[in-house]
């Protein structure tokens, strides 16, 4: 019975890890992703979220600057940081 439980847990892990990895890879440095991320940042309200929103806004500004400079790796990095700071990743 224990072997079956361990096998089931391993099998479930094998199927769920790619889903989490795919979510992390979804952020692209394009206008659509920028607009989505910015709308997520703008949707943050309340006094408890003020600091997180400021950090996310700063990261989004750096991502936009990197996109304009065609530095896509930097852009993705800043967008990921922005999403992590608001708890989306």
DSSP file (Angstrom, degrees, kcal/mol; ACC not computed):
  #  RESIDUE AA STRUCTURE BP1 BP2  ACC     N-H-->O    O-->H-N    N-H-->O    O-->H-N    TCO  KAPPA ALPHA  PHI   PSI    X-CA   Y-CA   Z-CA
    1    1 A X     >        0   0    0      0, 0.0     4,-2.0     0, 0.0     5,-0.1   0.000 360.0 360.0 360.0 -38.9    0.0    0.0    0.0
    2    2 A X  H  >  +     0   0    0      1,-0.2     4,-2.4     2,-0.2     5,-0.2   0.887 360.0  53.4 -65.3 -38.9    2.9    2.4    0.8
    3    3 A X  H  > S+     0   0    0      1,-0.2     4,-2.6     2,-0.2    -1,-0.2   0.895 107.9  50.9 -62.8 -39.7    4.5    1.7   -2.6
    4    4 A X  H  > S+     0   0    0      2,-0.2     4,-2.3     1,-0.2    -1,-0.2   0.898 110.2  49.2 -65.0 -41.0    1.2    2.6   -4.3
    5    5 A X  H  X S+     0   0    0     -4,-2.0     4,-2.2     2,-0.2    -2,-0.2   0.904 113.1  46.7 -65.7 -41.9    1.0    5.9   -2.4
    6    6 A X  H  X S+     0   0    0     -4,-2.4     4,-2.4     2,-0.2    -2,-0.2   0.917 112.5  49.8 -66.5 -43.4    4.6    6.8   -3.2
    7    7 A X  H  X S+     0   0    0     -4,-2.6     4,-2.3     1,-0.2    -2,-0.2   0.899 111.4  49.5 -62.4 -40.5    4.1    5.9   -6.9
    8    8 A X  H  X S+     0   0    0     -4,-2.3     4,-2.5     2,-0.2    -2,-0.2   0.911 110.5  49.9 -64.8 -43.3    0.9    8.0   -7.0
    9    9 A X  H  X S+     0   0    0     -4,-2.2     4,-2.1     2,-0.2    -2,-0.2   0.908 112.1  47.7 -62.9 -42.5    2.7   11.0   -5.4
   10   10 A X  H  X S+     0   0    0     -4,-2.4     4,-2.1     2,-0.2    -1,-0.2   0.900 111.9  50.1 -65.1 -40.8    5.6   10.7   -7.9
   11   11 A X  H  X S+     0   0    0     -4,-2.3     4,-1.4     2,-0.2    -2,-0.2   0.912 110.6  49.0 -64.9 -42.7    3.2   10.4  -10.8
   12   12 A X  H  X S+     0   0    0     -4,-2.5     4,-1.8     1,-0.2    -1,-0.2   0.898 110.8  51.3 -64.0 -40.2    1.2   13.5   -9.7
   13   13 A X  H  X S+     0   0    0     -4,-2.1     4,-2.2     1,-0.2    -1,-0.2   0.895 105.5  55.8 -62.9 -40.7    4.4   15.5   -9.2
   14   14 A X  H  X S+     0   0    0     -4,-2.1     4,-0.6     1,-0.2    -1,-0.2   0.837 112.6  42.3 -62.3 -32.8    5.5   14.5  -12.7
   15   15 A X  H  < S+     0   0    0     -4,-1.4     4,-0.5    -3,-0.2    -1,-0.2   0.767 115.6  47.3 -86.4 -25.8    2.3   15.9  -14.2
   16   16 A X  H  X S+     0   0    0     -4,-1.8     4,-1.7     2,-0.1     3,-0.4   0.809  98.2  67.0 -87.7 -29.9    2.1   19.1  -12.1
   17   17 A X  H  X S+     0   0    0     -4,-2.2     4,-2.4     1,-0.2     5,-0.2   0.907  97.7  52.8 -60.4 -43.4    5.7   20.4  -12.4
   18   18 A X  H  X S+     0   0    0     -4,-0.6     4,-2.4     1,-0.2    -1,-0.2   0.852 106.1  55.8 -61.7 -30.7    5.4   21.2  -16.2
   19   19 A X  H  > S+     0   0    0     -4,-0.5     4,-1.9    -3,-0.4    -1,-0.2   0.931 109.6  44.8 -65.3 -44.9    2.3   23.2  -15.5
   20   20 A X  H  X S+     0   0    0     -4,-1.7     4,-1.6     1,-0.2    -2,-0.2   0.893 113.5  50.5 -65.7 -39.6    4.2   25.4  -13.0
   21   21 A X  H  X S+     0   0    0     -4,-2.4     4,-1.3     1,-0.2    -2,-0.2   0.883 108.4  52.8 -65.5 -37.9    7.1   25.7  -15.3
   22   22 A X  H  X S+     0   0    0     -4,-2.4     4,-0.7     1,-0.2    -1,-0.2   0.892 106.2  53.4 -65.4 -38.8    4.8   26.7  -18.2
   23   23 A X  H >< S+     0   0    0     -4,-1.9     3,-0.7     1,-0.2     4,-0.5   0.877 108.1  50.5 -63.1 -36.6    3.3   29.5  -16.0
   24   24 A X  H 3< S+     0   0    0     -4,-1.6     3,-0.3     1,-0.2    -1,-0.2   0.794 111.0  49.1 -70.1 -27.6    6.7   30.9  -15.3
   25   25 A X  H 3< S+     0   0    0     -4,-1.3    -1,-0.2     1,-0.2    -2,-0.2   0.512  88.3  85.3 -90.4  -5.1    7.5   30.9  -19.0
   26   26 A X    <<  +     0   0    0     -3,-0.7     2,-0.3    -4,-0.7    -1,-0.2   0.858  63.8  96.8 -67.2 -36.0    4.3   32.7  -20.1
   27   27 A X        +     0   0    0     -4,-0.5     2,-0.3    -3,-0.3    53,-0.1  -0.372  54.5 176.7 -60.9 117.0    5.7   36.2  -19.4
   28   28 A X        -     0   0    0     -2,-0.3     2,-1.2     2,-0.1    -2,-0.0  -0.808  38.4-115.9-116.5 161.3    6.9   37.5  -22.7
   29   29 A X  S    S+     0   0    0     -2,-0.3     2,-0.3     4,-0.1    47,-0.1  -0.630  73.4 111.4 -99.0  75.8    8.3   40.9  -23.4
   30   30 A X  S  > S-     0   0    0     -2,-1.2     4,-2.5     1,-0.1     5,-0.2  -0.878  81.4 -97.1-138.1 171.9    5.6   42.1  -25.8
   31   31 A X  H  > S+     0   0    0     -2,-0.3     4,-2.6     1,-0.2     5,-0.2   0.880 119.9  52.3 -61.2 -40.0    2.9   44.8  -25.8
   32   32 A X  H  > S+     0   0    0      2,-0.2     4,-2.2     1,-0.2    -1,-0.2   0.927 112.3  44.6 -64.0 -44.4    0.1   42.4  -24.8
   33   33 A X  H  > S+     0   0    0      2,-0.2     4,-2.8     1,-0.2     5,-0.2   0.888 112.5  53.2 -66.8 -38.0    2.1   41.0  -21.8
   34   34 A X  H  X S+     0   0    0     -4,-2.5     4,-2.8     2,-0.2    -2,-0.2   0.931 110.1  47.2 -60.5 -45.8    3.1   44.5  -20.8
   35   35 A X  H  X S+     0   0    0     -4,-2.6     4,-2.3     2,-0.2    -2,-0.2   0.907 113.3  48.4 -64.7 -41.1   -0.5   45.6  -20.8
   36   36 A X  H  X S+     0   0    0     -4,-2.2     4,-2.0     2,-0.2    -2,-0.2   0.936 114.0  45.8 -63.8 -46.8   -1.7   42.6  -18.8
   37   37 A X  H  X S+     0   0    0     -4,-2.8     4,-2.2     1,-0.2    -2,-0.2   0.912 112.7  50.4 -63.5 -42.5    1.1   43.0  -16.2
   38   38 A X  H  X S+     0   0    0     -4,-2.8     4,-2.9    -5,-0.2    -1,-0.2   0.883 109.0  51.5 -64.5 -37.8    0.4   46.7  -15.9
   39   39 A X  H  X S+     0   0    0     -4,-2.3     4,-1.5     2,-0.2    -1,-0.2   0.871 108.8  51.8 -67.1 -34.6   -3.3   46.1  -15.4
   40   40 A X  H  < S+     0   0    0     -4,-2.0     4,-0.3     2,-0.2    -2,-0.2   0.904 112.3  45.9 -64.9 -40.6   -2.5   43.6  -12.7
   41   41 A X  H >< S+     0   0    0     -4,-2.2     3,-1.4     1,-0.2    -2,-0.2   0.926 112.0  50.8 -66.9 -44.8   -0.2   46.2  -11.0
   42   42 A X  H 3< S+     0   0    0     -4,-2.9    -1,-0.2     1,-0.3    -2,-0.2   0.784 101.3  63.5 -64.5 -26.6   -2.9   48.9  -11.4
   43   43 A X  T 3< S+     0   0    0     -4,-1.5     2,-0.4    -5,-0.2    -1,-0.3   0.604  77.0 106.9 -74.8 -10.8   -5.5   46.6   -9.8
   44   44 A X    <   +     0   0    0     -3,-1.4     2,-0.3    -4,-0.3    -3,-0.0  -0.563  48.5 167.1 -72.4 123.3   -3.6   46.5   -6.5
   45   45 A X        +     0   0    0     -2,-0.4     4,-0.2     8,-0.0     3,-0.1  -0.864  21.7  62.0-132.0 167.0   -5.5   48.6   -4.0
   46   46 A X  S >  S-     0   0    0     -2,-0.3     3,-0.9     1,-0.1     4,-0.4   0.078  81.4 -87.9  98.3 152.0   -5.4   49.2   -0.3
   47   47 A X  G >  S+     0   0    0      1,-0.2     3,-0.7     2,-0.2     4,-0.3   0.775 121.9  60.4 -66.4 -26.7   -2.9   50.5    2.2
   48   48 A X  G 3  S+     0   0    0      1,-0.2     4,-0.3     2,-0.1    -1,-0.2   0.752 106.2  47.5 -72.1 -23.2   -1.4   47.1    2.7
   49   49 A X  G <> S+     0   0    0     -3,-0.9     4,-2.9    -4,-0.2     5,-0.3   0.430  82.3  98.4 -97.9  -0.6   -0.4   46.8   -1.0
   50   50 A X  H <> S+     0   0    0     -3,-0.7     4,-2.1    -4,-0.4    -1,-0.2   0.901  86.1  43.1 -57.6 -46.5    1.1   50.3   -1.3
   51   51 A X  H  > S+     0   0    0     -4,-0.3     4,-2.1    -3,-0.2    -1,-0.2   0.912 115.7  48.1 -68.5 -42.8    4.7   49.1   -0.9
   52   52 A X  H  > S+     0   0    0     -4,-0.3     4,-2.7     1,-0.2    -2,-0.2   0.900 111.6  50.9 -64.2 -40.0    4.3   46.1   -3.2
   53   53 A X  H  X S+     0   0    0     -4,-2.9     4,-2.6     2,-0.2    -1,-0.2   0.895 108.7  51.4 -65.4 -39.6    2.6   48.2   -5.8
   54   54 A X  H  X S+     0   0    0     -4,-2.1     4,-2.0    -5,-0.3    -1,-0.2   0.910 112.1  46.5 -63.5 -42.0    5.4   50.7   -5.7
   55   55 A X  H  X S+     0   0    0     -4,-2.1     4,-2.2     2,-0.2    -2,-0.2   0.925 113.7  47.9 -65.9 -44.5    8.0   48.0   -6.2
   56   56 A X  H  X S+     0   0    0     -4,-2.7     4,-2.3     1,-0.2    -2,-0.2   0.892 111.0  51.5 -64.1 -39.5    6.0   46.4   -9.0
   57   57 A X  H  X S+     0   0    0     -4,-2.6     4,-2.1     2,-0.2    -1,-0.2   0.899 109.2  50.6 -64.0 -40.5    5.5   49.7  -10.8
   58   58 A X  H  X S+     0   0    0     -4,-2.0     4,-2.0     1,-0.2    -2,-0.2   0.924 111.3  47.9 -62.6 -44.5    9.3   50.4  -10.6
   59   59 A X  H  X S+     0   0    0     -4,-2.2     4,-2.2     1,-0.2    -2,-0.2   0.876 110.1  52.8 -64.9 -37.6   10.0   47.0  -12.1
   60   60 A X  H  X S+     0   0    0     -4,-2.3     4,-2.5     2,-0.2    -1,-0.2   0.885 107.4  51.7 -66.3 -37.4    7.4   47.6  -14.9
   61   61 A X  H  X S+     0   0    0     -4,-2.1     4,-2.3     2,-0.2    -2,-0.2   0.922 111.2  47.4 -63.7 -42.8    9.1   50.9  -15.7
   62   62 A X  H  X S+     0   0    0     -4,-2.0     4,-2.3     1,-0.2    -2,-0.2   0.871 110.8  52.3 -66.3 -35.4   12.4   49.2  -16.0
   63   63 A X  H  X S+     0   0    0     -4,-2.2     4,-2.4     2,-0.2    -2,-0.2   0.916 109.6  48.9 -65.1 -42.9   10.8   46.4  -18.1
   64   64 A X  H  X S+     0   0    0     -4,-2.5     4,-2.2     2,-0.2    -2,-0.2   0.909 111.7  49.1 -63.5 -42.0    9.4   49.0  -20.5
   65   65 A X  H  X S+     0   0    0     -4,-2.3     4,-1.7     1,-0.2    -1,-0.2   0.909 111.6  49.1 -63.3 -41.7   12.7   50.8  -20.8
   66   66 A X  H  <>S+     0   0    0     -4,-2.3     5,-3.1     2,-0.2    -2,-0.2   0.879 109.5  52.3 -65.7 -37.5   14.4   47.5  -21.5
   67   67 A X  H ><5S+     0   0    0     -4,-2.4     3,-1.4     1,-0.2    -2,-0.2   0.914 108.6  49.9 -64.9 -42.2   11.9   46.6  -24.2
   68   68 A X  H 3<5S+     0   0    0     -4,-2.2    -1,-0.2     1,-0.3    -2,-0.2   0.855 110.9  49.6 -63.1 -34.4   12.4   50.0  -25.9
   69   69 A X  T 3<5S-     0   0    0     -4,-1.7    -1,-0.3    -5,-0.2    -2,-0.2   0.393 115.8-119.2 -84.3   3.2   16.2   49.3  -25.8
   70   70 A X  T < 5 +     0   0    0     -3,-1.4     2,-1.0     1,-0.2    -3,-0.2   0.811  68.4 140.7  61.1  32.5   15.5   45.8  -27.3
   71   71 A X     >< +     0   0    0     -5,-3.1     4,-2.3     1,-0.2    -1,-0.2  -0.725  21.7 171.8-101.9  79.5   17.0   44.1  -24.2
   72   72 A X  H  > S+     0   0    0     -2,-1.0     4,-2.7     1,-0.2     5,-0.2   0.825  71.0  54.5 -66.0 -35.4   14.5   41.3  -24.1
   73   73 A X  H  > S+     0   0    0      2,-0.2     4,-2.1     1,-0.2    -1,-0.2   0.922 111.9  45.3 -64.8 -41.9   16.2   39.3  -21.4
   74   74 A X  H  > S+     0   0    0      2,-0.2     4,-2.5     1,-0.2    -2,-0.2   0.899 111.9  53.1 -65.7 -39.9   16.3   42.3  -19.1
   75   75 A X  H  X S+     0   0    0     -4,-2.3     4,-2.4     1,-0.2    -2,-0.2   0.942 110.2  46.3 -60.3 -49.0   12.7   43.0  -19.9
   76   76 A X  H  X S+     0   0    0     -4,-2.7     4,-2.6     1,-0.2    -1,-0.2   0.898 111.0  53.4 -60.9 -40.9   11.5   39.5  -19.0
   77   77 A X  H  X S+     0   0    0     -4,-2.1     4,-2.2    -5,-0.2    -1,-0.2   0.929 111.0  45.1 -61.2 -45.7   13.5   39.6  -15.8
   78   78 A X  H  X S+     0   0    0     -4,-2.5     4,-2.3     2,-0.2    -1,-0.2   0.879 112.7  51.0 -68.1 -37.2   11.9   42.9  -14.7
   79   79 A X  H  X S+     0   0    0     -4,-2.4     4,-2.4    -5,-0.2    -1,-0.2   0.909 109.8  50.4 -65.9 -40.0    8.4   41.7  -15.6
   80   80 A X  H  X S+     0   0    0     -4,-2.6     4,-2.4     1,-0.2    -2,-0.2   0.918 110.8  49.2 -61.5 -43.0    9.0   38.5  -13.6
   81   81 A X  H  X S+     0   0    0     -4,-2.2     4,-2.2     2,-0.2    -2,-0.2   0.896 109.9  51.7 -63.4 -39.5   10.1   40.5  -10.6
   82   82 A X  H  X S+     0   0    0     -4,-2.3     4,-1.1     1,-0.2    -2,-0.2   0.927 111.9  45.8 -62.7 -44.7    7.0   42.7  -11.0
   83   83 A X  H  <>S+     0   0    0     -4,-2.4     5,-3.1     1,-0.2     6,-0.7   0.872 112.5  50.8 -67.8 -36.9    4.7   39.7  -11.0
   84   84 A X  H ><5S+     0   0    0     -4,-2.4     3,-0.8     3,-0.2    -1,-0.2   0.874 105.3  56.7 -66.8 -36.4    6.5   38.1   -8.1
   85   85 A X  H 3<5S+     0   0    0     -4,-2.2    -1,-0.2     1,-0.3    -2,-0.2   0.782 112.1  41.6 -69.8 -24.4    6.3   41.2   -6.0
   86   86 A X  T 3<5S-     0   0    0     -4,-1.1    -1,-0.3    -3,-0.2    -2,-0.2   0.421 119.2-109.9-100.1   1.6    2.5   41.3   -6.4
   87   87 A X  T < 5S+     0   0    0     -3,-0.8    -3,-0.2    -4,-0.4    -2,-0.1   0.717  80.9 124.9  85.3  20.7    2.2   37.5   -5.9
   88   88 A X      <       0   0    0     -5,-3.1    -4,-0.2    -6,-0.2    -5,-0.1   0.581 360.0 360.0 -88.1 -10.2    1.2   36.5   -9.5
   89   89 A X              0   0    0     -6,-0.7    -5,-0.2    -9,-0.1    -1,-0.1   0.353 360.0 360.0-132.4 360.0    4.1   34.0   -9.8
